[in-house]
Amino acid sequence: MQKSIVALAVAGVLAASAVAQAETTLYGSARIGVEYTQGKGDDKLSSWDVANQASRLGVKGSEDLGGGLSAIYQYEFGVAIDGNGGPLTTRLSFVGLQGGFGTVALGRQYRPAYTFVSQYTDVFDGNITNPYSLTSENQRVSDAVAYVTPTFGGFTAAAAILMNGGGTNCKPADIADGRCVNSNREDIDAYEIGAGYSNGPLNIGVSYSYQPEGGAAVASVANVGGAEFSHYGIGGSFVTGPFSVGASYEYTDFDDNDLGSIQGYGVVLGFDVTPSTTLRGTWGRFDWDKVLDDNLDTWGLGVEHRLSKRTMVYAEYLDSDMPFYVGSFNERGGKYATVGMRHDF
């Protein structure tokens, strides 16, 4: 699968490219496609767009400090290749140390919940951030201190602490009444841990996140600001011959009884028709027991053809009931189709 074991290495757990580079490396990916969206509901609004599909440009590298210790760094920016919006947005930006003890990094980094769980069902090339996953739209987190262990017999673990000073010590009721508007949290805003195992074609991982009341709302697609919750996840992938499967399950338990709990689970199947052509299908469900009356389902199909190791073309289709889907979808969900091209360098 496209994002299987590669992202589970130390280079991709939190410090996404903490590799022993002797010099600074410039890299990037140009991704653009023709997109069509059609909302569900009475109006069925639709649109065509030549759209950026997560293009990026970055620099990364390290300095050998001696004694097995290296300083590492990375800056990665989103690039609006279609010419719309700002020229750059921050995807990754961190600096840290790497050695026999593992990796410690500070800045904007990948979350353990994404790397160990939801990345296994995030395999499409277009603007499809699997809606049934609770973390795919929040893959990275800012203001984080992160630690990644060395790999022991295929096992890797990671932890991240978020301290952004942007939360509040006030309860939601006090905020609604206009009290404590400018009060920042004096403690940790959120923390997250994850662990994974990789052995050849098999990858599996788990994660746990906690946000106290008034924290930074990093672990829920609902993005309920200031709510206290615990978030759990399990995911994995397996490859055998031309067949591949990826699956993830995520559960968010809010402390507020009115918010209840959220479950998100999905599966992705892949089949290599030829060494350069892969067919994919996905299905998932989003269930918010106290807020939504019905389960929200998503299904999609895609084909990817690799013209070389660095260039590919693809076509994808998605039908989703998710009201949180970005773009042209309305609150009742919609349909999405794209034909695109990607070049990595």
C-alpha positions as CSV (number, residue, x, y, z in Angstrom):
1,M,0.0,0.0,0.0
2,Q,1.2,3.5,-0.7
3,K,1.7,4.6,2.9
4,S,2.5,1.4,4.6
5,I,5.8,0.6,6.4
6,V,7.7,3.6,4.9
7,A,5.9,6.0,7.3
8,L,6.4,3.7,10.3
9,A,10.1,4.1,10.3
10,V,11.6,6.7,12.7
11,A,11.7,9.0,9.7
12,G,7.9,9.1,9.5
13,V,6.5,8.6,13.0
14,L,6.7,12.2,14.2
15,A,9.9,13.6,12.8
16,A,8.8,12.7,9.3
17,S,12.2,12.9,7.6
18,A,14.6,12.6,10.5
19,V,17.2,10.8,8.3
20,A,20.9,11.0,8.5
21,Q,21.5,13.4,5.6
22,A,25.0,14.7,5.1
23,E,23.7,17.8,3.4
24,T,20.4,19.7,3.0
25,T,18.0,17.9,0.6
26,L,15.4,19.8,-1.4
27,Y,12.3,17.6,-2.2
28,G,8.7,18.1,-3.2
29,S,5.6,16.7,-4.9
30,A,3.6,18.4,-7.6
31,R,0.0,17.2,-7.4
32,I,-3.0,18.6,-9.4
33,G,-6.2,17.4,-10.9
34,V,-9.5,18.2,-12.4
35,E,-12.2,17.8,-9.7
36,Y,-16.0,17.5,-9.8
37,T,-18.1,17.7,-6.7
38,Q,-21.9,17.4,-6.3
39,G,-23.6,18.0,-3.0
40,K,-26.5,15.8,-1.8
41,G,-29.9,17.2,-0.8
42,D,-32.6,19.1,-2.6
43,D,-30.3,21.6,-4.4
44,K,-27.5,19.2,-5.5
45,L,-25.1,22.0,-6.1
46,S,-22.1,20.9,-8.3
47,S,-18.8,22.4,-9.5
48,W,-15.8,21.8,-11.6
49,D,-12.3,22.9,-10.5
50,V,-8.7,22.5,-11.5
51,A,-7.4,22.0,-8.0
52,N,-4.2,21.6,-6.0
53,Q,-4.1,18.1,-4.4
54,A,-1.7,18.5,-1.5
55,S,1.4,19.6,-3.4
56,R,4.4,20.3,-1.2
57,L,7.9,21.6,-1.2
58,G,10.5,21.0,1.6
59,V,14.0,20.9,2.8
60,K,15.4,18.4,5.3
61,G,18.8,17.2,6.6
62,S,21.0,16.6,9.6
63,E,24.4,17.4,11.0
64,D,26.7,14.7,12.5
65,L,27.6,15.9,16.0
66,G,29.8,12.9,16.8
67,G,29.4,10.0,19.2
68,G,26.4,8.7,17.3
69,L,24.4,12.0,17.8
70,S,22.9,14.0,15.0
71,A,21.0,17.3,14.8
72,I,18.0,17.0,12.5
73,Y,15.6,19.4,10.9
74,Q,12.8,19.7,8.3
75,Y,10.7,22.5,6.8
76,E,7.8,21.3,4.6
77,F,5.3,23.7,3.0
78,G,2.0,23.2,1.2
79,V,2.2,24.8,-2.3
80,A,-0.8,26.1,-4.2
81,I,0.2,24.7,-7.6
82,D,-3.2,25.8,-9.0
83,G,-2.4,29.4,-8.3
84,N,-5.2,29.9,-5.8
85,G,-4.8,30.9,-2.2
86,G,-1.5,31.8,-0.4
87,P,1.7,30.4,-2.0
88,L,2.8,28.5,1.1
89,T,1.2,26.8,4.1
90,T,3.1,25.0,6.9
91,R,2.9,21.2,6.9
92,L,6.0,20.3,8.9
93,S,8.6,22.4,10.7
94,F,10.8,21.0,13.5
95,V,14.3,20.6,14.8
96,G,15.7,17.9,17.1
97,L,18.3,15.4,18.1
98,Q,18.7,11.8,17.0
99,G,20.9,9.0,18.3
100,G,21.0,5.6,19.9
101,F,18.3,6.8,22.4
102,G,15.8,7.5,19.6
103,T,14.6,10.9,18.3
104,V,13.5,14.0,20.1
105,A,12.0,16.9,18.1
106,L,10.2,20.2,18.7
107,G,7.8,21.9,16.3
108,R,5.0,20.9,14.0
109,Q,5.1,17.2,13.4
110,Y,3.1,14.1,12.5
111,R,0.8,12.8,15.2
112,P,1.2,9.2,16.6
113,A,-2.5,8.7,16.0
114,Y,-2.1,9.3,12.3
115,T,1.1,7.4,11.8
116,F,0.2,4.3,13.8
117,V,-3.5,4.2,13.0
118,S,-5.3,6.3,10.4
119,Q,-2.6,6.5,7.8
120,Y,-3.4,2.9,6.8
121,T,-6.7,3.9,5.3
122,D,-5.4,7.3,3.9
123,V,-4.1,5.9,0.6
124,F,-5.8,8.0,-2.1
125,D,-4.0,10.6,-4.1
126,G,-6.7,13.3,-4.6
127,N,-8.4,15.5,-2.1
128,I,-9.9,12.6,-0.2
129,T,-9.1,12.8,3.5
130,N,-11.0,9.6,4.5
131,P,-14.0,11.1,6.3
132,Y,-14.6,8.1,8.5
133,S,-11.2,8.7,10.2
134,L,-11.1,11.0,13.2
135,T,-7.5,12.1,12.7
136,S,-6.9,12.3,8.9
137,E,-7.8,16.0,8.7
138,N,-5.5,16.7,11.7
139,Q,-2.5,14.6,10.6
140,R,0.1,17.1,12.0
141,V,0.1,19.1,15.2
142,S,2.0,22.3,16.1
143,D,3.7,23.3,19.3
144,A,4.7,19.7,20.0
145,V,7.5,18.0,21.9
146,A,7.9,14.5,20.5
147,Y,9.9,11.4,21.2
148,V,10.3,8.4,19.0
149,T,12.0,5.2,20.2
150,P,14.5,3.2,18.2
151,T,13.1,0.2,16.5
152,F,13.4,-3.0,18.5
153,G,12.6,-6.2,16.7
154,G,10.0,-4.4,14.5
155,F,8.5,-2.4,17.4
156,T,8.5,1.4,17.5
157,A,6.7,3.7,20.0
158,A,6.2,7.5,20.1
159,A,4.8,10.2,22.4
160,A,3.9,13.8,21.8
161,I,3.0,16.6,24.2
162,L,1.2,19.7,23.0
163,M,1.9,23.0,24.8
164,N,0.5,25.9,22.7
165,G,-0.6,28.4,25.3
166,G,-3.8,28.8,23.4
167,G,-6.2,26.9,25.5
168,T,-8.1,28.2,28.5
169,N,-8.4,27.3,32.2
170,C,-12.0,28.4,32.0
171,K,-14.9,26.0,31.7
172,P,-17.0,26.2,28.6
173,A,-19.9,27.7,30.5
174,D,-17.6,30.5,31.7
175,I,-16.4,31.2,28.2
176,A,-20.0,31.4,26.9
177,D,-20.7,34.0,29.6
178,G,-17.8,36.1,28.5
179,R,-15.5,35.3,31.5
180,C,-11.8,34.4,31.2
181,V,-11.7,35.2,27.5
182,N,-7.9,35.9,27.6
183,S,-7.0,33.2,30.1
184,N,-4.4,30.7,28.7
185,R,-3.8,27.2,30.0
186,E,-0.9,26.9,32.4
187,D,-0.5,23.2,31.9
188,I,-0.3,20.7,29.0
189,D,-3.0,21.2,26.3
190,A,-3.0,17.6,25.1
191,Y,-0.8,14.5,24.8
192,E,-0.7,11.5,22.6
193,I,1.1,8.1,22.5
194,G,1.3,5.4,19.9
195,A,3.1,2.1,19.2
196,G,3.5,-0.1,16.2
197,Y,4.9,-3.3,14.9
198,S,6.2,-4.0,11.4
199,N,7.3,-7.3,10.0
200,G,7.5,-7.6,6.2
201,P,4.0,-7.4,4.8
202,L,2.3,-6.9,8.2
203,N,2.0,-3.5,10.0
204,I,-0.2,-2.8,13.0
205,G,-0.4,0.1,15.4
206,V,-2.4,1.6,18.3
207,S,-2.7,5.1,19.8
208,Y,-4.2,7.0,22.7
209,S,-4.8,10.7,23.0
210,Y,-6.1,12.8,25.9
211,Q,-7.2,16.4,25.9
212,P,-8.2,18.1,29.2
213,E,-11.1,20.5,29.4
214,G,-10.1,23.8,27.7
215,G,-7.3,22.1,25.7
216,A,-6.4,22.3,22.0
217,A,-9.0,19.9,20.3
218,V,-6.4,17.9,18.3
219,A,-7.9,14.4,18.3
220,S,-11.5,14.7,17.0
221,V,-12.7,15.5,13.5
222,A,-15.7,17.2,15.2
223,N,-13.1,19.7,16.6
224,V,-15.3,20.5,19.7
225,G,-13.1,23.3,21.1
226,G,-12.4,23.1,24.8
227,A,-14.1,19.7,25.4
228,E,-12.4,17.0,27.5
229,F,-12.1,13.7,25.8
230,S,-10.0,10.5,25.4
231,H,-9.3,9.1,21.9
232,Y,-8.3,5.5,21.1
233,G,-7.3,4.0,17.8
234,I,-6.1,0.8,16.2
235,G,-5.0,0.2,12.6
236,G,-2.9,-1.8,10.3
237,S,-2.2,-3.2,6.8
238,F,-1.3,-6.5,5.2
239,V,0.1,-7.3,1.7
240,T,0.1,-10.7,0.1
241,G,1.0,-11.0,-3.6
242,P,-0.9,-8.4,-5.6
243,F,-3.5,-7.9,-2.8
244,S,-3.4,-5.4,0.0
245,V,-5.7,-4.4,2.8
246,G,-5.7,-1.6,5.3
247,A,-8.1,-0.9,8.2
248,S,-8.5,1.5,11.1
249,Y,-10.9,2.0,14.0
250,E,-11.0,5.1,16.1
251,Y,-13.1,6.0,19.2
252,T,-13.5,9.3,20.9
253,D,-15.2,9.4,24.4
254,F,-16.2,12.9,25.5
255,D,-16.4,13.8,29.2
256,D,-19.6,15.8,28.4
257,N,-22.6,13.4,28.3
258,D,-24.3,15.6,25.8
259,L,-21.5,15.0,23.3
260,G,-21.4,11.3,23.9
261,S,-18.9,9.3,21.8
262,I,-17.7,9.1,18.2
263,Q,-16.7,5.9,16.3
264,G,-15.0,5.9,13.0
265,Y,-13.9,2.8,11.1
266,G,-13.0,1.9,7.6
267,V,-11.2,-0.5,5.3
268,V,-9.2,-0.1,2.1
269,L,-8.6,-2.9,-0.4
270,G,-5.9,-2.8,-3.1
271,F,-5.1,-5.0,-6.1
272,D,-2.1,-4.6,-8.4
273,V,-3.5,-5.3,-11.9
274,T,0.1,-4.9,-13.3
275,P,3.4,-3.9,-11.6
276,S,2.5,-0.3,-12.4
277,T,-1.3,-0.2,-12.0
278,T,-3.2,-0.5,-8.8
279,L,-7.0,-0.6,-8.2
280,R,-8.3,0.5,-4.8
281,G,-11.7,0.5,-3.0
282,T,-12.7,1.9,0.4
283,W,-15.6,1.9,2.7
284,G,-16.1,3.4,6.1
285,R,-18.7,4.6,8.7
286,F,-18.9,7.6,11.1
287,D,-21.1,7.3,14.1
288,W,-21.7,10.1,16.6
289,D,-24.3,8.7,19.0
290,K,-25.5,11.8,20.8
291,V,-25.3,14.3,17.9
292,L,-26.2,12.5,14.6
293,D,-29.4,10.5,14.1
294,D,-27.9,8.2,11.5
295,N,-24.6,6.5,10.7
296,L,-22.8,8.3,7.9
297,D,-21.2,6.0,5.3
298,T,-18.5,6.6,2.8
299,W,-17.4,4.5,-0.2
300,G,-14.9,5.2,-2.9
301,L,-13.0,3.7,-5.9
302,G,-9.6,4.6,-7.4
303,V,-7.0,3.6,-10.0
304,E,-3.4,4.7,-10.0
305,H,-1.0,4.2,-12.9
306,R,2.8,4.8,-12.3
307,L,4.5,6.1,-15.4
308,S,7.8,6.0,-13.6
309,K,9.1,5.8,-10.0
310,R,8.4,9.5,-9.6
311,T,5.4,10.2,-11.9
312,M,1.9,8.8,-11.8
313,V,-1.7,9.5,-13.1
314,Y,-4.8,8.6,-11.2
315,A,-8.6,8.7,-11.2
316,E,-10.8,8.5,-8.1
317,Y,-14.4,8.7,-7.0
318,L,-16.0,9.1,-3.6
319,D,-19.6,9.1,-2.3
320,S,-19.9,10.4,1.3
321,D,-22.7,11.2,3.7
322,M,-20.2,13.1,5.9
323,P,-21.4,16.7,6.7
324,F,-17.9,17.6,7.7
325,Y,-16.4,17.1,4.2
326,V,-14.5,20.1,3.0
327,G,-14.9,21.7,-0.5
328,S,-18.2,21.9,-2.3
329,F,-20.1,19.3,-0.2
330,N,-23.0,20.7,1.8
331,E,-24.1,19.5,5.2
332,R,-25.6,16.3,3.8
333,G,-22.4,15.1,2.1
334,G,-21.8,14.6,-1.6
335,K,-20.0,13.0,-4.5
336,Y,-16.4,13.7,-5.5
337,A,-14.5,12.7,-8.6
338,T,-11.0,13.6,-9.9
339,V,-8.5,12.8,-12.6
340,G,-5.0,14.0,-11.6
341,M,-1.3,13.8,-12.1
342,R,1.5,13.6,-9.5
343,H,5.3,14.0,-9.8
344,D,7.6,13.6,-6.8
345,F,11.2,14.9,-6.7
